Amino acid sequence: MVMPAMFVMHADLDAFCASVEQLDNPALRGKPVLVGGSPQGRGVVASCSYEARKFGVRSAMSMAQAVRLCPGGVTLHPRFHRYQEKSKEVMAIFHEVTPQVEPISLDEAFVDITHLVVKGIPTTAVGGNLKERVLVETGLVISVGIATSKSVAKIASDLSKPDGLLVVEPGHERTFLAPLPVKHLWGIGPKTEDRLRHEGILTLGDLAGQSVQWAEERFGKRGERLLALSRGEDARPVVTEHEAKSLSAEVTFEKDLSDPMAITLQLSMLCLKVAMRLSREGLKGRTVTVKLRLEDFTTLTRSTSLPVPTSHIFAIQRTAQQLLGKELHPGRRFRLLGVGVSNFAEVEQLSLMEPGYRARRRQGD
């Protein structure tokens, strides 16, 4: 058999923020933990333990709803500086395995392990050793997927959660993907999933069997890309360094939203994602941008620049909410929302919480 050009491992920390809280406070272990904003306000769940997930709690859910579903849960405010510390510990272990590491966020990364497999080390041994090292050296649990491409490795790690290791052997990518619902594929959100369902396309195997012409007629330029991914074809390399001009996150709603509170909850979660990515990249930005797409597909972009660069989640969220508030007119419906930060300044040490806030947290406020 010809050796594939690449072996990629996707490593993802399980319930990261909640797991860090349980690690630092053993009294929380085995209990449902909800990390996020206040249930009395418009807070959202940033992370929840697997004990909480048994009650139906999920990330990005409003904290008020999460508390209703899990009334016995322990609610905690995020400690971003601590999550960044633990993330650095884990990423350092990845870099000891290979310099070919592409962090995606604080809690997940792609790792190119081709050189180890070429040396004859089994993929299961590489993944198992990494899981053990992370657990022993940091106290945290990762799930691992290994495949010949980034997209398949990511799906494999998702399916292996929690605390799993799943290897998709070379040549079996399409067989592995075929029975999975189309929602597992990058680029297929609720809207696209619904559109495919109406066409009788329920699984990735159904999608993989379509022609390029069929895909391009329905999805334009991205149609051929979706087909390739559904067949396990993805030649993107693991990128170790890149200069980002902006960092952003966006969501396409399953149903168009007009309720200001629901839209604001989604905005809060997007701001959290952007702030955590800024932390990982060691960046601060001056310009905050909000992207809005209306029900008629009209796209609006609103930006403002701050006096000084920031990565502080509260500064980003406050600014984004001000921009959003100017567009929340009665009767206006939105199908997409995005938040971005740009105009960067690099920093040597970065925390999402300002020093004064950290001091108040240590004092128990």
C-alpha positions, 0 to 999 in steps of 0.5 A: 500500500502506498503511504498517504502523504499526511497523517493528522491528529485532531486533539480536543480537550473534553469540556475544557473550562468546566474540567479546569474548574473541577481540576482546581476544585476537587469538590466539584468533581462528579457534579454538574458544572456550568461555566458562563455568564449570570443566569439573572442577566443575558449570560450564556454557557461557555462550557459545561461538564458531562454531568450537566450535559445529561440534563440537556445543557449545552454550550451557547445555551442561555444560562437561565435555560441551563439553570432551569434544566439543571437546577442542582448545577454549580454555576461559575464565572469564567476564569480566562487567565486560568484556562489560558495557563492550562491551554499553554501546558497542553500545547507545550506537550503537543509541541514536544511531539512535533513542531507541526501544531496548528492550534484552533482555539484554547482547547483544540489543535491539529497535529501533523504526526506523519514523521512518526508514522513513517518511522513505524510508530502505530497511530494508536500508540501516538494518540494513546501516548499523547492522551496519557501525557496530557492526563498525567502532566496536566490532569486534563482529558483529551479526545483524539481523532487520527486520519489522513486529512484534517476534516476526517480527523476532526470528525473522528475526535468529535465522535470519540468523545468523551476521553476517546481515541478513534483512528480512520485507517487510510483508504477507509475515509469514505466508508467511515463518513458515508453513514454519518448525518450531513451535519458532521461536515464542516460548512454544513449548518442548519440551513444547509442541512435542511436544504439537503434534507428536502433533496433527500440527502441525509448522510454524507454518503448521499452527498458524496454520490452527487455530481459536481454539477449538482453541487454547484447548481445548489451551492455555487463555488463551495459545492465542489468543496463540500463534495470533496469533504464528504468523500474524505478528500482534504489536502489542507496541510497543518499550518503552524504559523499564520499572520491573521489580519482579523479574528472573527466568529459567526453563526447562521441561525436555524430560524431567522431571529427577531427577538433582541434578547435571543440575538444578544445571547448569540452575540455574547457567545460569539464575543467569548469565542473571539476573546478566547482566540485572541488569548491563544494568539497573543493579540489585542485589537482596536477595531470591533466589527459586527456582521449582520445578514437580514432575512432578505440576505442583505448584509450589514457590517458595522465597526468602531475603533477603541482608544487602545487595543484590547482582548478583554471580553467585556470590552469586546462584548460592550462594543459589539452590543452597542453596534448591534443595538443600533440595528435591532429595529422592530420587525427586523429579522436576522439570519446571520450574526458575526463578531470580529476584532482587527487592527492588532497589536501583539503583546507578550503576556495576555489575559482576557481579564484585566488585573483589577478584575483578577484581584477582585476574583481572588478576594471572592467578589 
